[in-house]
């Protein structure tokens, strides 16, 4: 146990190793944040898609949906055709 503790202390005191660890820790945190942000975007897009499909099922016009969702008529048409709603 003492040998492990001594090695940890030695590594912590070594400037180059400490710098490498901090660089690694910062890069890991950056990747985690980027992954989280990407997950949020994906979730938002899925909600938008579900809303558009629900509106198509209820008979809203493609133009009205495009205006409400602030997207193109072409996108609504493509989505509607893929889901056999148009």
Secondary structure, 3 states (H helix, E strand, C coil): CHHHHHHHHHHHHCHHHHHHHHHHHHHHHHHHHHHHHHHHHHHHHHHHHHHHHHHHHCCCCHHHHHHHHCCCHHHHHHHHHHCCCC
